[in-house]
Amino acid sequence: MTPDEVGARLVEALGAVTEVSASVSGGQAHARATVDVPPESWAAALLAARDDPELACDFFDWLSAVDELDAGFSVVAHLWSTSRRHGVLVRTRVARDTPAVESVVPIYPGAAWHERETHEMFGIDFPGHAELRPLLLPPEFEGHPLRKEFVLASRVAKPWPGAKEPGESGHGGGKRAPMRPPGVPAPGEWGPA
């Protein structure tokens, strides 16, 4: 099946769902179908991709999110058919104030680790997931480091090594004063005393 046919077939399999759209992205050699579904149809879309005999997406490749700022978060999963040799990217958008989308672990058990990571890094909840416990960060860590508003204070506390700022190449010109990201206190104003 071509990527267009894969996307159209998944949209057809979700027939009763409204607001489903499909598109194809990537160059000719790496083209893939992308199907956008509403959050309430997230699990149904992944189940249809797995169980529809023409799609047969039996391999869960990955799941993650993208911080779209005021538009919320895009939750994205890539599925692959090992027998038919095609893939599909399924995407949904969740609200920023209450980011949650149904867990797909009952459909693809391999999604457990990915949902834990996405929960930890973006703060997106996956109702139905039995163990959304920390995976990569220490228990005392506060915040969600892949959210765009998360401030990386480490660069303020310790200058970045090497000539990474404009004017630091050593080829004349003065060194630009280091800039502190908005909301980051000056060194000495935060952390243990």
Secondary structure by P-SEA (a helix, b strand, c coil): ccaaaaaaaaaaaacccccccccccccccbbbbbbbbcccaaaaaaaaaaccccccccccccccccccccccbbbbbbbbbccccbbbbbbbbbbccbbbbbbcccccccaaaaaaaaaaacccccccccccccccccccccccccccccccccccccccccccccccccccccccccccccccccccccccc
